[in-house]
Amino acid sequence: MPFLLLVGYSFALAQPQQNFADSLQTALTQTNDQKQKLRILAILTEVVAYRDIKKASTYAQEALNIVSVPKYKPYETIAFHSLGFIEYRKSNYPQALKWLQKAEEAFNSVTDSLDISHTYKKMGMVYTRLGKHPQALSYHQKSLKIAQARKDQRGISATYHAMANVYYFKGDYDQSIRYFKESLKINRLLSKTQNRQDAIGSLLNNIGGLYGEKGNYFQALEYFHKSLKIRLKTKNKPGTASCYYNIGEIYQLLAEYNKAIGFYEKALSIRKDIGEKTGVIECYNSLGATHNKLEQPSKALTYFLQANKIAQGIQNKGELGRSLVGMAEAWMSLNAYSKARNAFEKSLRLSQQIGQKALVAKSQVGLANLLAKEQKWQKAIEYGMQGYALAKKIEQKNTIKLAAQVLAEVYAQKNEYKKAFDFLTIFKNTSDSLINAENIKKVTALESQKKYEIEKQKQTLEQTQKEALMKAELKQQKRLRRSAIFGLSMSFLLVLVILLFFYYRYRVQQRQKWNQALKNQEQLKRNAVITAQEAQQKKIAQELHDGVGQLLVALKLNLEAILKQSQGNQSQKPWENAFQLLDKITNDVRGVSHMAMPNLIKSDGLVMALEHLMEKTFGYHTIAYDFEHYNLQEKYIEPLEINMYRIIQELISNVIKHANATKVSLQIYQVEEVLYVRFEDDGQGFDVQTMTSSGVGLLSIGSRVDFLAGDINFEQEENGGMVVNISLPLKQPMHLEVKDGRLAA
């Protein structure tokens, strides 16, 4: 029984796919650059195809419309690739191959090598599904060479993942495990600097599936549960459903059908919730197959019918064929031969169309079995021989066994006893082979369980010993700590005094050097200072406009009151107010000086600075927040980073002051040469026309966006709340010039 192996995980980011798709959709509507739009459409096609194939098809068609314009014809590779991927998701592999071959032919010097690398990888995936494993490995090797040349560790990891799938479908499980583990090793290294938890969870899930295929069921369960732990921690619902589904497959193999049904239903519930239609079909088909094994054909039929309906809707021909075979078998058990024949015939036509040989053989043998029950001997022989020959060619033993059994019975009915005996012998030999294989799996499972339990006991014993040693060591450390603490304290004080002495001497020497240097440079700097004052005064005025200006007005009013009262009875209250206001002004000036330059940007970069800002602002606040970023560079030019930081800072301030929100969401991502920002809150919203014309804070945001040659858009949600979308080009205008070896405003 095949487990759910994920073919790739290019978009398994640390974020919900729906949010990512929404962000891409926003970027798509905001750009007028057709080349950039083509790139976004290609990404959207692959992200959306896993849950809504019809919508993904519209994206692929839109990409094709763009490259139909002569000006964009050199970029045909991207559009053809997307159309090939759509056909792949529909299980229409011959048509998928045609589009991908066109993408390969259209590749030229204008197209990025990453595009052809992705095409090679998809061609390998298609050849895998067509059972042409040498061709699949050849194309994956081409993709791997490009990724290695680019030193693209994520690309190398993804190609190893795809190659592992080839060996899985080829039946070489040891090689498949090897490549999955190579991919896992790379992702664990990448996880030190990137969020790769979803990719690691995917690989653990796949390795578990392979151990299940080998009959190491308890080792498989161990990997599935490791994957499940990561998926639950990262709140990855598709991954969680995949783990539940595969655990159900293990329990079905162990003939623990009720447990299997429980896990299938957990997977089904999640997949319904997130709208993952392909996964829903898989669950319905597996539930139907399990109820068939429990000899509950009526209940099995309800699941197969639901799977069939959804599969037709999303054009998933592979799962549609699987549901048709399951329905036919259930109807045969219910003696509804006419309906069974109709389902088998549909499955046969469909499987021949998409090139799924295993399903073709199963449908042919199923028809032969049905025709034998109806005593249509000649037709039964025709279909039975066809199914037997194909099943033998692809080494599908269960189908060979059923075909031989049907043919032996039919030839016996026709009094052709020699042929009946020959097929009865084939039936017996195949049955013995399957029994031996099943016994080997059971023995392997028992050995795996024993080894697993011994390892657990060993780990428990080692943990107990470690805890005992740690307790003894802690007691010893406490005694040593008490005896050494006085000496360490005195040593520390002595070192501190010495350091202070040398530091004082160093400061005196440095001050003398600086005074001399300042005298020499004073004349040279005077002109530069005069020029810089104008820009600095403007910046200080912008920072101080909210607090200090109002406080100075209030101080003036208090001083006027004092002046008036000095002519009559004097009072101390105005003086007290004046001093309080002066203290407030002092605190505000100090706060602004700290805010003048966010040093964390220089040391750790924009992302760390923003994470610090969000945590500092909302960490102890009633407002919940989430911050997502992807495809960002480690560093950008200084004016871009500082102004971006100021923009986010002002948006957060507006939310706290005006929005009355309970949740804030910030997304930042880069597509080609454009940086996109999406800031969203669920507050009470505001009148954009009024606020942008009168709000100094929003005018400040607009000024900074204009300074960076970007665009800003405010949208008020129907149910309240505000969404701010900002796009900033990375190719900055000429007013950002090079000074002292770096870009500065």
ZAMARGU-4260 file (C-alpha; in steps of 0.2 Angstrom, whole numbers, plus 5000, padded with zeros to 4 digits):
<rodrens>
0) 5000/5000/5000 | 5008/5017/4995 | 5011/5030/5008 | 5009/5049/5005 | 5026/5055/5000
5) 5027/5073/4996 | 5036/5076/4979 | 5043/5093/4984 | 5042/5107/4997 | 5047/5123/4988
10) 5033/5132/4996 | 5033/5124/5013 | 5037/5140/5022 | 5035/5145/5040 | 5018/5153/5036
15) 5001/5147/5031 | 5000/5144/5012 | 4983/5155/5011 | 4992/5170/5018 | 5007/5168/5006
20) 4994/5166/4991 | 4985/5182/4997 | 5001/5192/4998 | 5006/5186/4981 | 4989/5191/4974
25) 4991/5208/4982 | 5008/5210/4973 | 5000/5204/4957 | 4987/5218/4957 | 4999/5231/4962
30) 5012/5229/4948 | 5011/5234/4930 | 5028/5226/4925 | 5023/5211/4914 | 5039/5202/4917
35) 5037/5203/4936 | 5018/5198/4934 | 5024/5183/4925 | 5035/5177/4939 | 5021/5180/4952
40) 5009/5170/4942 | 5021/5156/4941 | 5023/5155/4959 | 5004/5157/4962 | 5001/5143/4950
45) 5011/5130/4961 | 5005/5137/4977 | 4986/5136/4973 | 4987/5120/4963 | 4987/5110/4978
50) 4970/5115/4984 | 4961/5123/4969 | 4966/5117/4952 | 4954/5127/4943 | 4960/5144/4950
55) 4978/5138/4947 | 4974/5134/4929 | 4968/5152/4927 | 4984/5159/4933 | 4994/5148/4921
60) 4983/5153/4906 | 4986/5172/4911 | 5004/5168/4910 | 5002/5161/4893 | 4992/5176/4887
65) 5007/5187/4893 | 5020/5177/4883 | 5009/5177/4868 | 5014/5196/4865 | 5029/5196/4854
70) 5039/5207/4867 | 5038/5194/4880 | 5040/5178/4869 | 5058/5175/4876 | 5050/5171/4893
75) 5039/5157/4886 | 5048/5144/4897 | 5040/5151/4912 | 5022/5150/4905 | 5025/5133/4897
80) 5032/5126/4914 | 5016/5132/4923 | 5004/5124/4911 | 5015/5108/4912 | 5013/5108/4931
85) 4994/5110/4930 | 4993/5094/4919 | 5004/5085/4932 | 4993/5090/4946 | 4978/5083/4935
90) 4988/5067/4933 | 4988/5070/4914 | 5006/5065/4913 | 5008/5063/4894 | 5001/5081/4891
95) 5011/5088/4906 | 5027/5081/4897 | 5022/5089/4881 | 5021/5107/4889 | 5037/5104/4899
100) 5047/5099/4883 | 5041/5115/4875 | 5047/5124/4891 | 5064/5116/4888 | 5065/5120/4870
105) 5060/5138/4874 | 5074/5141/4886 | 5086/5154/4880 | 5099/5166/4887 | 5086/5179/4893
110) 5079/5166/4905 | 5087/5163/4922 | 5095/5146/4924 | 5084/5143/4939 | 5069/5142/4927
115) 5076/5128/4917 | 5082/5119/4933 | 5064/5119/4939 | 5058/5113/4922 | 5071/5099/4923
120) 5065/5094/4940 | 5046/5094/4935 | 5051/5083/4919 | 5059/5071/4931 | 5043/5070/4942
125) 5033/5067/4926 | 5044/5053/4920 | 5043/5045/4937 | 5024/5044/4936 | 5026/5037/4919
130) 5037/5023/4926 | 5052/5029/4915 | 5064/5030/4929 | 5081/5032/4920 | 5074/5047/4911
135) 5068/5054/4927 | 5085/5052/4936 | 5093/5060/4920 | 5083/5076/4922 | 5085/5077/4940
140) 5104/5076/4938 | 5103/5090/4926 | 5093/5100/4939 | 5106/5095/4953 | 5121/5101/4942
145) 5113/5119/4940 | 5109/5120/4959 | 5127/5115/4963 | 5134/5127/4951 | 5123/5141/4959
150) 5128/5134/4977 | 5109/5134/4980 | 5108/5122/4995 | 5089/5123/4996 | 5089/5118/4977
155) 5101/5104/4980 | 5090/5098/4995 | 5074/5099/4984 | 5082/5089/4970 | 5088/5075/4982
160) 5070/5075/4988 | 5064/5072/4970 | 5077/5059/4966 | 5072/5050/4982 | 5054/5049/4975
165) 5061/5041/4959 | 5069/5027/4969 | 5053/5025/4979 | 5042/5022/4963 | 5056/5011/4956
170) 5055/5000/4972 | 5073/5004/4978 | 5068/5009/4995 | 5086/5009/5002 | 5092/5022/4989
175) 5076/5032/4992 | 5079/5033/5011 | 5097/5037/5007 | 5093/5053/4997 | 5079/5058/5009
180) 5092/5058/5023 | 5104/5068/5012 | 5090/5081/5010 | 5086/5080/5029 | 5105/5083/5033
185) 5106/5099/5022 | 5089/5106/5029 | 5095/5103/5047 | 5111/5113/5043 | 5100/5127/5035
190) 5089/5127/5050 | 5103/5136/5060 | 5100/5152/5050 | 5083/5149/5042 | 5066/5142/5047
195) 5066/5124/5039 | 5055/5115/5051 | 5042/5112/5038 | 5054/5104/5026 | 5062/5094/5040
200) 5044/5088/5045 | 5041/5083/5027 | 5057/5073/5025 | 5054/5064/5042 | 5036/5059/5036
205) 5043/5052/5019 | 5057/5042/5028 | 5043/5035/5039 | 5033/5030/5023 | 5048/5021/5016
210) 5051/5011/5032 | 5033/5006/5031 | 5035/5000/5013 | 5050/4989/5019 | 5039/4982/5033
215) 5048/4991/5047 | 5031/4997/5054 | 5037/5002/5071 | 5052/5012/5065 | 5040/5020/5052
220) 5028/5025/5066 | 5043/5033/5076 | 5047/5044/5061 | 5029/5048/5058 | 5027/5054/5076
225) 5043/5064/5075 | 5036/5073/5060 | 5019/5075/5068 | 5027/5083/5083 | 5035/5097/5072
230) 5019/5099/5062 | 5009/5102/5077 | 5022/5114/5084 | 5023/5124/5068 | 5004/5123/5066
235) 5006/5116/5049 | 4989/5109/5046 | 4993/5100/5029 | 5008/5092/5036 | 4998/5086/5051
240) 4985/5079/5040 | 4998/5070/5030 | 5006/5062/5046 | 4989/5056/5052 | 4985/5049/5035
245) 5002/5039/5035 | 4999/5033/5052 | 4982/5026/5047 | 4991/5017/5032 | 5003/5008/5044
250) 4988/5002/5055 | 4979/4996/5040 | 4995/4986/5035 | 4995/4979/5053 | 4976/4974/5050
255) 4971/4986/5064 | 4957/4993/5054 | 4948/5003/5067 | 4964/5012/5072 | 4967/5015/5054
260) 4950/5023/5052 | 4952/5034/5067 | 4968/5042/5060 | 4960/5043/5042 | 4946/5053/5050
265) 4958/5065/5059 | 4967/5068/5042 | 4950/5070/5034 | 4944/5083/5046 | 4959/5094/5044
270) 4959/5093/5025 | 4941/5098/5024 | 4945/5112/5036 | 4959/5119/5025 | 4951/5115/5008
275) 4964/5102/5003 | 4953/5093/4990 | 4966/5081/4984 | 4969/5075/5002 | 4951/5074/5005
280) 4949/5062/4990 | 4964/5051/4997 | 4956/5050/5014 | 4939/5045/5006 | 4947/5032/4995
285) 4957/5024/5010 | 4942/5024/5021 | 4932/5015/5007 | 4946/5002/5004 | 4947/4999/5023
290) 4928/4996/5024 | 4929/4984/5009 | 4942/4974/5019 | 4930/4974/5034 | 4917/4967/5022
295) 4906/4982/5024 | 4903/4986/5005 | 4888/4998/5008 | 4898/5009/5020 | 4914/5008/5008
300) 4903/5014/4994 | 4897/5030/5003 | 4916/5035/5004 | 4920/5030/4986 | 4906/5040/4979
305) 4911/5056/4989 | 4929/5053/4983 | 4923/5051/4965 | 4912/5067/4965 | 4926/5078/4971
310) 4939/5070/4960 | 4928/5074/4945 | 4927/5092/4951 | 4945/5095/4952 | 4950/5084/4937
315) 4961/5073/4948 | 4961/5058/4936 | 4973/5047/4947 | 4962/5047/4962 | 4946/5046/4951
320) 4952/5030/4944 | 4956/5023/4961 | 4938/5028/4967 | 4930/5019/4952 | 4939/5003/4955
325) 4934/5004/4974 | 4916/5007/4969 | 4916/4993/4957 | 4923/4980/4970 | 4910/4986/4982
330) 4895/4984/4970 | 4902/4967/4965 | 4900/4962/4984 | 4882/4969/4983 | 4879/4959/4967
335) 4875/4975/4958 | 4884/4968/4942 | 4878/4982/4930 | 4885/4996/4941 | 4901/4987/4944
340) 4904/4984/4925 | 4901/5002/4921 | 4913/5008/4935 | 4927/4995/4929 | 4925/5001/4911
345) 4926/5020/4916 | 4942/5016/4926 | 4949/5006/4912 | 4947/5020/4899 | 4953/5033/4912
350) 4969/5024/4917 | 4973/5020/4898 | 4971/5039/4895 | 4983/5044/4909 | 4995/5030/4907
355) 4993/5022/4924 | 4998/5004/4920 | 4994/4997/4938 | 4976/5004/4937 | 4974/4997/4919
360) 4979/4980/4924 | 4968/4980/4940 | 4953/4987/4930 | 4955/4973/4916 | 4956/4959/4929
365) 4941/4966/4939 | 4931/4966/4922 | 4937/4948/4919 | 4931/4943/4937 | 4914/4951/4934
370) 4911/4943/4917 | 4915/4926/4924 | 4902/4929/4937 | 4890/4933/4923 | 4896/4917/4914
375) 4903/4927/4899 | 4918/4916/4897 | 4926/4922/4881 | 4925/4940/4886 | 4932/4935/4903
380) 4946/4927/4895 | 4950/4942/4884 | 4951/4954/4899 | 4959/4942/4910 | 4973/4938/4898
385) 4976/4957/4895 | 4976/4961/4914 | 4987/4946/4918 | 5000/4950/4904 | 5001/4969/4910
390) 5002/4964/4928 | 5016/4952/4925 | 5026/4965/4915 | 5025/4978/4930 | 5027/4964/4943
395) 5010/4968/4952 | 5008/4952/4961 | 4991/4954/4969 | 4984/4958/4952 | 4993/4943/4945
400) 4986/4932/4958 | 4968/4937/4955 | 4970/4936/4936 | 4977/4918/4938 | 4962/4913/4949
405) 4949/4920/4937 | 4957/4912/4922 | 4959/4895/4930 | 4940/4895/4935 | 4935/4901/4917
410) 4945/4888/4908 | 4939/4875/4920 | 4921/4880/4915 | 4926/4878/4897 | 4933/4861/4900
415) 4950/4867/4895 | 4958/4858/4910 | 4977/4860/4905 | 4976/4879/4904 | 4965/4879/4920
420) 4979/4869/4928 | 4993/4880/4922 | 4984/4896/4929 | 4980/4887/4945 | 4998/4883/4947
425) 5002/4901/4944 | 4989/4906/4957 | 4997/4895/4970 | 5015/4900/4967 | 5010/4918/4967
430) 5000/4916/4983 | 5015/4907/4991 | 5026/4921/4986 | 5014/4934/4994 | 5012/4924/5009
435) 5031/4923/5011 | 5033/4941/5008 | 5019/4945/5021 | 5028/4933/5033 | 5044/4942/5031
440) 5036/4959/5034 | 5028/4952/5050 | 5044/4945/5056 | 5053/4962/5051 | 5039/4971/5060
445) 5041/4961/5076 | 5060/4963/5075 | 5058/4981/5073 | 5046/4982/5088 | 5058/4972/5099
450) 5073/4983/5094 | 5062/4999/5097 | 5057/4993/5114 | 5075/4988/5119 | 5081/5005/5113
455) 5068/5014/5123 | 5073/5005/5139 | 5091/5009/5135 | 5087/5027/5134 | 5077/5027/5150
460) 5091/5019/5159 | 5104/5031/5152 | 5093/5045/5157 | 5091/5039/5175 | 5110/5037/5177
465) 5112/5054/5170 | 5100/5062/5182 | 5109/5053/5197 | 5126/5059/5191 | 5119/5077/5189
470) 5112/5077/5206 | 5129/5072/5214 | 5138/5084/5203 | 5126/5098/5208 | 5129/5095/5227
475) 5148/5095/5224 | 5147/5111/5214 | 5137/5120/5228 | 5150/5116/5241 | 5164/5122/5229
480) 5154/5138/5225 | 5152/5143/5243 | 5171/5140/5247 | 5176/5150/5232 | 5164/5164/5231
485) 5173/5175/5243 | 5190/5174/5234 | 5181/5177/5217 | 5173/5192/5224 | 5189/5200/5230
490) 5198/5195/5214 | 5184/5203/5204 | 5185/5219/5214 | 5204/5220/5212 | 5203/5217/5193
495) 5189/5231/5192 | 5200/5244/5201 | 5215/5240/5190 | 5203/5241/5174 | 5196/5258/5180
500) 5213/5265/5183 | 5219/5260/5166 | 5203/5266/5158 | 5205/5283/5166 | 5223/5285/5160
505) 5217/5279/5142 | 5203/5292/5142 | 5215/5306/5147 | 5227/5302/5133 | 5213/5300/5121
510) 5206/5317/5126 | 5222/5325/5123 | 5224/5317/5106 | 5206/5322/5101 | 5208/5340/5106
515) 5223/5342/5095 | 5214/5333/5081 | 5199/5343/5082 | 5209/5359/5081 | 5217/5353/5065
520) 5200/5347/5057 | 5189/5362/5064 | 5191/5372/5048 | 5189/5358/5036 | 5173/5352/5045
525) 5165/5369/5047 | 5158/5370/5029 | 5151/5352/5030 | 5143/5355/5047 | 5134/5371/5040
530) 5127/5360/5025 | 5122/5346/5037 | 5113/5357/5049 | 5098/5360/5037 | 5095/5342/5035
535) 5097/5338/5053 | 5086/5352/5059 | 5072/5345/5048 | 5074/5328/5055 | 5074/5334/5073
540) 5058/5345/5069 | 5050/5329/5062 | 5054/5319/5077 | 5049/5332/5090 | 5033/5338/5082
545) 5021/5328/5092 | 5027/5330/5110 | 5039/5345/5113 | 5030/5358/5103 | 5014/5356/5113
550) 5023/5355/5129 | 5032/5372/5125 | 5015/5380/5122 | 5009/5374/5139 | 5025/5381/5147
555) 5023/5398/5139 | 5005/5399/5146 | 5011/5394/5164 | 5025/5407/5163 | 5012/5420/5157
560) 5002/5416/5172 | 5017/5418/5184 | 5020/5435/5176 | 5002/5441/5179 | 5003/5434/5197
565) 5019/5443/5201 | 5009/5459/5200 | 4998/5453/5214 | 4998/5439/5226 | 5011/5426/5221
570) 5008/5408/5221 | 5020/5393/5220 | 5008/5382/5209 | 5012/5390/5192 | 5031/5387/5196
575) 5028/5369/5201 | 5019/5366/5184 | 5033/5375/5175 | 5046/5364/5182 | 5035/5348/5179
580) 5034/5353/5161 | 5052/5356/5160 | 5055/5338/5167 | 5043/5331/5154 | 5052/5340/5140
585) 5069/5334/5146 | 5062/5316/5146 | 5055/5318/5128 | 5071/5325/5121 | 5081/5310/5129
590) 5068/5298/5121 | 5070/5306/5104 | 5089/5305/5105 | 5088/5287/5108 | 5076/5285/5094
595) 5087/5295/5082 | 5097/5280/5076 | 5091/5262/5078 | 5108/5254/5081 | 5101/5236/5080
600) 5099/5239/5061 | 5117/5242/5059 | 5123/5227/5069 | 5110/5213/5066 | 5100/5220/5051
605) 5082/5225/5047 | 5073/5209/5051 | 5081/5208/5069 | 5077/5226/5072 | 5059/5224/5067
610) 5057/5208/5078 | 5064/5218/5092 | 5052/5233/5089 | 5037/5221/5088 | 5042/5212/5104
615) 5046/5228/5114 | 5030/5236/5109 | 5017/5221/5110 | 5027/5209/5121 | 5018/5215/5136
620) 5003/5222/5128 | 4985/5216/5125 | 4987/5217/5106 | 4993/5200/5098 | 5005/5201/5084
625) 5013/5190/5070 | 5028/5195/5059 | 5032/5185/5044 | 5046/5188/5031 | 5053/5178/5017
630) 5065/5179/5002 | 5074/5194/5011 | 5092/5198/5009 | 5103/5199/5024 | 5107/5218/5022
635) 5099/5232/5011 | 5106/5250/5009 | 5106/5260/5025 | 5093/5273/5019 | 5080/5259/5014
640) 5082/5250/5031 | 5081/5265/5042 | 5066/5273/5033 | 5057/5256/5032 | 5060/5254/5051
645) 5053/5272/5053 | 5037/5268/5043 | 5033/5252/5053 | 5037/5262/5069 | 5024/5275/5064
650) 5011/5262/5059 | 5013/5253/5076 | 5011/5270/5084 | 4995/5274/5075 | 4987/5257/5079
655) 4991/5259/5098 | 4984/5277/5098 | 4969/5276/5087 | 4964/5258/5081 | 4958/5250/5097
660) 4964/5233/5089 | 4967/5216/5096 | 4979/5209/5083 | 4992/5216/5071 | 5000/5207/5056
665) 5016/5212/5047 | 5022/5203/5031 | 5038/5208/5022 | 5044/5199/5006 | 5054/5202/4991
670) 5049/5197/4973 | 5063/5201/4960 | 5069/5219/4963 | 5054/5225/4973 | 5051/5224/4992
675) 5033/5222/4998 | 5026/5226/5015 | 5008/5222/5021 | 5003/5229/5038 | 4986/5224/5044
680) 4976/5226/5060 | 4958/5221/5065 | 4954/5238/5074 | 4940/5251/5070 | 4948/5258/5055
685) 4948/5276/5049 | 4943/5288/5035 | 4958/5287/5024 | 4954/5304/5016 | 4952/5313/5032
690) 4967/5305/5041 | 4980/5307/5026 | 4976/5325/5024 | 4977/5330/5043 | 4987/5316/5052
695) 5005/5321/5054 | 5010/5303/5057 | 5003/5297/5040 | 5010/5312/5031 | 5027/5306/5038
700) 5024/5289/5032 | 5020/5295/5015 | 5035/5306/5014 | 5047/5292/5018 | 5038/5281/5005
705) 5040/5295/4992 | 5059/5297/4997 | 5061/5279/4993 | 5052/5281/4976 | 5039/5268/4982
710) 5020/5266/4982 | 5008/5265/4997 | 4990/5260/4998 | 4977/5261/5012 | 4962/5249/5012
715) 4948/5248/5025 | 4941/5231/5028 | 4922/5228/5027 | 4922/5221/5045 | 4933/5234/5052
720) 4952/5236/5052 | 4965/5243/5041 | 4977/5236/5028 | 4992/5245/5022 | 5001/5239/5007
725) 5018/5246/5002 | 5030/5242/4988 | 5048/5249/4987 | 5060/5247/4972 | 5077/5240/4977
730) 5085/5251/4963 | 5084/5267/4972 | 5084/5285/4964 | 5100/5296/4962 | 5097/5306/4978
735) 5104/5291/4987 | 5123/5293/4983 | 5139/5284/4988 | 5148/5292/5003 | 5163/5285/5012
740) 5161/5268/5003 | 5143/5265/5006 | 5126/5271/5001 | 5118/5285/5011 | 5105/5298/5010
</rodrens>
